[in-house]
């Protein structure tokens, strides 16, 4: 069974997993945005402290 077959099977036979993911997706998106912000601020702080 390849990846496409497994994915098709989940979509057709395991709707609870899909529904679970879709329910949690906004929280995952917000978490990813917060992590990106923290990383960006850290990089900016380090870059501003560099001397050329």
Helices and strands as residue ranges (DSSP letters): H 3-13, H 15-48
